[in-house]
Amino acid sequence: MAFTCCHQALCGPGSIGSTLATRRGTVETFGQAARRLRGGMSLREAARRAHLDSGHLSRVEADKRPPTPLIAQALDGVYEAGGELFSLVEAHGEPWELDHGIWRPKDSELLAAAVLTTTPKAENALTLAHQWLIAEPPQVTATRAGRRIGVAQVQEVEKRVHQLRKLDDYVGGQDTHAMVTTELAATTALLRDAAYTEEIGKRLLAAIGELAQVAGWVTSDAGHHAEAERYYLVGMRAAHAGGDVAGAANNLSSLAYQVANVGDAREAVTLAKSAYAGARSAATATTKALLAERVAWAEAQIGDATAAERALGTVEEQYEHRQPADDPIWVYWLDEGEIDIMAGRVWTQLQRPLRAVPILERATAGYSDETGRETALYMTWLAESLLQANEVERAAEAATRALRLSGKAGSSRVSERLRLLRAKLAKFPGVPEVDAFEGEANASA
């Protein structure tokens, strides 16, 4: 996963006649790609299905009018193109630049399009991260066309976001992915179509930033990493536009966590450090502890024990200075047990079982089977640290508990961890606990 392009996730229409794609070695414009995908369908019928003016669609196909993200999205739906046209607009369009720093209706349309597309090419995290660090938050346009909403409606949105976040404590991403992403699309549509004051608009953007982070988290947990990356980038932009610096940092830091797990860990270190640095002056102590945890994890993934230990020290220092009354609602889950779990995982990743095992044993003792996914996931780390300490029987017992909980976890992360554990335990045939684990794994396959 490389982050090299600018504004690919959140961009506007390209210049007229610009080349937009390469197909089998032949350069295509957007119009040529649209005509190819239309195939035998008449232009009039395509326009009718996409709710477009046929004359305008004709000019777009002739590269005489620039495609917008919403037009590309509509045509993708008609042609069942899987987001191909939208990806052409966003990958080669002009950057999404605010008009004198003001959030306009077109920006809400672009945000909505970025949320709804199915095949994004979100490879601009580093660029966005550094822009976010130096940019002044844009203001939200004061009025919108359509139904007017007030404090009561935005409070309901905020309440629903937190309910979905709490649900993620008990249900895996495979089960909640569709629910959360549908909620995100609906909330983004509200931002685009409703009328509201500037203050209400900023609160809506901040709520979308939080909801996008939840969407990214559950989508990543379901194993859809490219889609999750897009949600994190959208969430960072929306939170920043709403003046929520900590929320923007949480999205960027969450993306760093995913990249550390499935991408280039060195890029993850940069992302995680950018998130911590960007929010340092605005975030609460608890929030900074959370952001520092993700720095520690990224450092562990590249094998830098000194940097990881330093980051873990920052976690403890910040958490000691927490003021819960000042914290954003989304850090409710970070407590001493979770901090211990991360420390144990870091030391396991660094293959330091003498440090990892006592921490993980103490921490996992406080987790019940009701939190199936979290308990299963954490038990896999305890099992791995026990294996590193040559405690094979105890490792197999921990892995068996994780396996039994995995059936209701609904998490690709848990499944992947168990797959890795199974391969490690297979090196110890004949150990009764290992054979029992293998038998249960075969039965549940």
Long-range contacts (C-beta under 8 A, 24 or more apart in sequence): 1-123, 1-225, 1-229, 1-259, 1-262, 1-263, 1-264, 1-267, 2-123, 2-264, 2-267, 3-123, 3-124, 3-125, 3-126, 3-127, 3-267, 4-123, 5-91, 5-121, 5-123, 5-124, 5-127, 6-95, 6-124, 6-127, 7-95, 7-96, 7-124, 7-127, 7-128, 8-90, 8-91, 8-120, 8-121, 8-122, 8-123, 8-124, 9-90, 9-114, 9-120, 9-121, 9-122, 9-124, 9-128, 9-230, 9-233, 9-234, 10-90, 10-96, 10-110, 10-111, 10-114, 10-128, 10-233, 10-234, 10-237, 11-69, 11-89, 11-90, 11-93, 11-94, 11-95, 11-96, 11-110, 12-68, 12-69, 12-93, 12-94, 12-95, 12-96, 12-106, 12-110, 13-66, 13-67, 13-68, 13-69, 13-89, 13-93, 13-94, 14-66, 14-67, 14-89, 14-92, 14-93, 14-94, 15-66, 15-94, 16-63, 16-64, 16-65, 16-66, 17-63, 17-64, 18-92, 19-92, 20-88, 20-89, 20-91, 20-92, 21-88, 21-91, 21-92, 29-63, 30-60, 30-63, 30-67, 30-72, 30-85, 30-88, 30-89, 31-60, 31-61, 31-62, 31-63, 32-63, 33-84, 33-85, 33-88, 34-60, 34-61, 34-67, 34-75, 34-85, 35-61, 37-75, 37-79, 37-81, 37-84, 37-85, 38-79, 39-79, 41-78, 41-79, 46-75, 46-78, 46-79, 49-78, 50-74, 50-75, 50-77, 50-78, 68-109, 69-93, 69-109, 69-110, 69-113, 69-114, 69-117, 70-109, 70-112, 70-113, 72-113, 73-113, 73-116, 73-117, 76-117, 76-118, 82-118, 82-119, 83-117, 83-118, 83-119, 83-120, 84-119, 86-113, 86-117, 86-119, 86-120, 87-117, 87-119, 87-120, 87-121, 90-114, 90-117, 90-120, 90-121, 91-121, 98-138, 101-136, 101-138, 101-139, 102-138, 102-139, 102-141, 103-138, 103-139, 103-140, 103-141, 103-201, 103-205, 103-241, 104-141, 105-141, 105-144, 105-145, 105-192, 107-138, 107-241, 108-144, 108-188, 108-191, 108-192, 109-192, 111-188, 111-191, 111-192, 111-208, 111-234, 111-237, 111-238, 112-185, 112-188, 112-189, 112-191, 112-192, 114-230, 114-233, 114-234, 115-184, 115-185, 115-188, 115-212, 115-231, 115-234, 116-185, 116-188, 117-230, 118-227, 119-226, 120-226, 120-227, 120-229, 120-230, 122-226, 122-229, 122-230, 122-233, 124-233, 125-229, 125-232, 125-233, 125-252, 125-255, 125-259, 125-271, 126-267, 126-270, 126-271, 126-274, 128-233, 128-236, 128-237, 129-236, 129-252, 129-270, 129-271, 129-274, 129-275, 129-278, 130-274, 132-236, 132-240, 132-248, 132-252, 132-278, 133-274, 133-277, 133-278, 135-240, 137-240, 137-241, 137-242, 137-243, 137-245, 138-240, 138-241, 139-198, 140-198, 140-201, 140-202, 140-205, 140-241, 140-242, 141-198, 141-201, 142-197, 142-198, 142-201, 143-195, 143-196, 143-197, 144-192, 144-193, 144-194, 144-195, 144-196, 144-201, 145-193, 145-195, 146-193, 146-194, 146-195, 147-193, 147-194, 147-195, 148-194, 148-195, 148-196, 149-190, 149-194, 149-195, 149-196, 149-200, 150-196, 150-200, 151-200, 154-196, 154-200, 154-203, 154-204, 154-207, 157-187, 157-190, 157-204, 157-207, 158-203, 158-207, 158-210, 161-187, 161-207, 161-210, 161-211, 161-214, 162-329, 162-330, 164-211, 164-214, 165-210, 165-214, 165-330, 168-214, 168-217, 168-218, 169-333, 169-371, 169-374, 170-370, 170-371, 170-372, 170-373, 171-373, 171-410, 172-218, 172-221, 172-222, 172-372, 172-373, 172-409, 172-410, 172-411, 172-414, 173-217, 173-218, 173-219, 173-220, 173-221, 173-222, 173-223, 173-410, 173-411, 173-412, 174-221, 174-222, 174-223, 174-410, 174-411, 174-412, 175-410, 176-218, 176-410, 177-218, 177-219, 177-221, 177-222, 177-224, 180-211, 180-214, 180-215, 180-218, 180-219, 181-215, 181-219, 181-231, 183-211, 183-215, 184-208, 184-211, 184-212, 184-215, 184-231, 187-211, 201-242, 202-241, 202-242, 202-243, 203-242, 204-242, 205-238, 205-239, 205-241, 205-242, 205-244, 206-238, 206-239, 206-242, 206-243, 206-244, 206-247, 207-242, 208-234, 208-235, 208-238, 208-239, 208-242, 209-235, 209-236, 209-238, 209-239, 209-240, 209-242, 209-244, 209-247, 209-248, 209-251, 210-235, 210-239, 210-244, 210-247, 210-330, 211-235, 212-236, 212-238, 212-239, 212-251, 213-247, 213-250, 213-251, 213-254, 213-330, 216-251, 216-254, 216-255, 216-258, 217-254, 220-258, 220-413, 221-373, 221-411, 221-412, 221-413, 222-411, 222-412, 223-412, 225-258, 225-262, 228-258, 229-255, 229-258, 232-258, 245-278, 245-279, 245-282, 245-283, 246-279, 246-282, 246-283, 246-284, 246-287, 246-328, 247-328, 247-330, 248-278, 248-279, 249-275, 249-276, 249-278, 249-279, 249-283, 249-287, 249-291, 250-275, 250-287, 250-290, 250-291, 250-330, 252-278, 253-290, 253-291, 253-294, 254-294, 256-294, 256-295, 256-298, 257-294, 257-297, 257-298, 259-298, 260-294, 260-297, 260-298, 260-301, 261-301, 265-298, 265-301, 265-302, 266-302, 268-298, 268-301, 269-295, 269-298, 269-299, 269-302, 271-298, 272-297, 272-298, 284-322, 284-323, 284-326, 284-327, 284-328, 284-331, 285-318, 285-319, 285-320, 285-321, 285-322, 285-323, 286-318, 286-319, 286-322, 286-323, 286-324, 286-327, 286-331, 286-334, 287-327, 287-328, 287-331, 288-314, 288-318, 289-314, 289-315, 289-316, 289-318, 289-319, 289-322, 289-334, 289-339, 290-331, 290-334, 292-318, 293-334, 293-339, 293-342, 296-342, 296-343, 296-346, 297-342, 297-345, 297-346, 297-349, 300-345, 300-346, 300-349, 300-350, 301-349, 303-350, 305-350, 305-352, 308-346, 308-350, 312-342, 312-343, 312-346, 315-339, 315-342, 315-343, 337-363, 337-366, 337-367, 341-378, 341-381, 344-381, 344-382, 344-385, 345-381, 347-385, 348-381, 348-384, 348-385, 348-388, 351-388, 353-385, 353-386, 353-388, 353-389, 354-389, 356-381, 356-385, 356-388, 357-382, 357-385, 357-386, 357-389, 357-391, 360-385, 369-405, 372-405, 372-406, 372-408, 372-409, 373-405, 373-409, 373-410, 373-411, 373-414, 375-401, 375-402, 375-405, 376-401, 376-402, 376-403, 376-405, 376-406, 376-409, 376-411, 376-414, 377-402, 377-409, 377-411, 377-413, 377-414, 377-417, 379-405, 380-414, 380-417, 380-418, 380-420, 380-421, 381-417, 383-421, 384-420, 384-421, 384-424, 387-421, 387-424, 387-425, 392-425, 392-428, 392-431, 392-433, 392-434, 393-431, 393-432, 393-433, 393-434, 394-433, 395-425, 396-425, 396-428, 396-431, 396-433, 396-434, 396-436, 396-437, 397-433, 399-425, 399-437, 400-433, 400-436, 400-437, 400-440, 403-437, 403-440, 403-441, 403-444, 404-440, 406-444, 407-444
